[in-house]
Structures are given as C-alpha cells and as structure tokens.
C-alpha cells in the first residue's frame, strides 16, 4: 500500500474541490474514515484537513461534519476543459501522472508572472 503524507491527502481533496468534482456544501469523509481508508494515522489526515481549512476550502461544523466551503475557489470551466483534454491526451500517449505534473510545473515556472 502506498504511504500518504498529509500534503498528498490535502492535494487530493484540493483537486476534487478545485475541479468542481465536489461542490459547495458537500460532505467529506471524517478524519477517522480518511485515515482508515488510506491506512494513515488520524493525525496525518487531520493535518491535511487543517491545511484545507486554513485555505478556506473546507469548514468543520461539529456534528454537521466537514464540508466544502460555500464559496470555494473553483477553476474556470474553460480551463478545466483544457486540463481534462491534456490528461486524456497524456493517458493516450502513455504519459504518467508524475510526468505530466512535472511538465506542468516546469511550464508554470517558465511563464512570466502577470
């Protein structure tokens, strides 16, 4: 089984939120459930959730659980379309996730700040 760090968990949920796959008000699994599902310590999952909460992407409301914030930043639809197309093309070409992410990070670094 893969080992997950808190940042890996936060990245996963951040991606789901930013891509619109989970929307405002949607409930996330509990910290304990996330820890159990991924085979990590509850503290690791809790750290990921705290990171997302500090970014304003999720809110924790006691018995109501952890939910996606009412107004999370979501990527514009056109950009999501381009990303989905890039992923489809990369998969068709046999490019791995890590290779695509590395190329994206390098491309981002090469672009001038606006």
C-alpha positions in Angstrom: 0.0 0.0 0.0 1.2 3.5 -0.8 2.2 5.7 2.0 0.5 9.1 2.1 1.7 12.3 3.7 -0.7 14.9 4.9 0.1 17.1 1.8 -0.8 14.2 -0.5 -4.2 13.9 1.2 -4.7 17.7 1.0 -3.7 17.7 -2.7 -6.2 15.0 -3.4 -9.1 16.9 -1.8 -7.9 20.2 -3.1 -8.0 18.8 -6.6 -11.6 17.4 -6.2 -12.7 20.8 -4.9 -11.0 23.0 -7.5 -12.1 20.8 -10.3 -15.7 21.0 -9.1 -16.0 17.2 -8.6 -17.1 18.0 -5.1 -19.1 21.2 -4.6 -20.1 23.7 -2.0 -21.7 22.1 1.0 -20.7 18.5 0.0 -19.6 16.5 3.0 -16.2 15.0 3.1 -15.4 11.7 4.9 -14.5 12.1 8.6 -10.8 12.4 9.5 -11.0 8.9 11.0 -12.6 7.5 7.9 -10.0 9.1 5.7 -7.2 7.8 7.9 -8.7 4.3 7.8 -9.3 4.4 4.0 -5.7 5.4 3.3 -4.0 3.5 6.1 -2.5 6.5 7.8 -2.6 7.9 11.3 -5.6 10.0 12.2 -3.1 12.9 12.9 -1.9 12.8 9.3 -5.4 13.1 7.9 -6.3 15.8 10.5 -3.2 17.8 9.4 -4.4 17.6 5.8 -7.9 18.8 6.8 -6.5 21.7 8.8 -4.4 22.8 5.8 -7.5 22.8 3.6 -9.5 24.6 6.3 -6.8 27.3 6.5 -7.0 27.8 2.7 -10.8 28.3 3.1 -11.7 25.3 1.0 -13.4 23.3 3.8 -15.2 24.1 7.0 -15.7 21.8 10.0 -19.0 22.2 11.9 -19.0 19.7 14.7 -21.8 17.2 14.3 -22.5 18.5 10.8 -19.1 17.2 9.8 -16.5 18.6 7.4 -17.9 20.1 4.3 -16.7 22.0 1.2 -16.9 25.7 1.9 -19.8 27.7 0.5 -17.7 29.7 -1.9 -14.5 27.7 -2.7 -12.3 28.9 -5.5 -13.1 26.7 -8.5 -11.1 26.8 -11.7 -12.9 28.4 -14.6 -14.8 25.9 -16.8 -12.8 26.6 -19.9 -9.5 25.9 -18.0 -11.0 22.7 -16.6 -11.8 21.6 -20.1 -8.2 22.2 -21.2 -6.9 20.3 -18.2 -9.2 17.3 -18.9 -8.2 17.3 -22.5 -4.5 17.4 -21.6 -5.0 14.5 -19.2 -6.8 12.5 -21.8 -4.1 13.1 -24.4 -1.4 12.2 -21.8 -3.0 9.0 -20.9 -3.4 8.1 -24.6 0.3 8.8 -25.1 1.3 6.6 -22.1 2.5 9.6 -20.1 2.3 9.0 -16.4 0.7 11.3 -13.9 4.0 12.3 -12.4 5.5 13.1 -15.8 2.5 15.3 -16.7 2.7 17.1 -13.4 6.4 17.6 -13.8 5.9 19.1 -17.2 3.1 21.3 -15.9 5.3 22.6 -13.1 8.2 23.3 -15.5 5.9 25.1 -17.9 4.4 27.1 -15.0 7.9 28.1 -13.8 8.8 29.3 -17.4 5.9 31.7 -17.6 6.3 35.3 -16.5 4.3 36.5 -13.6 1.2 38.6 -14.5 
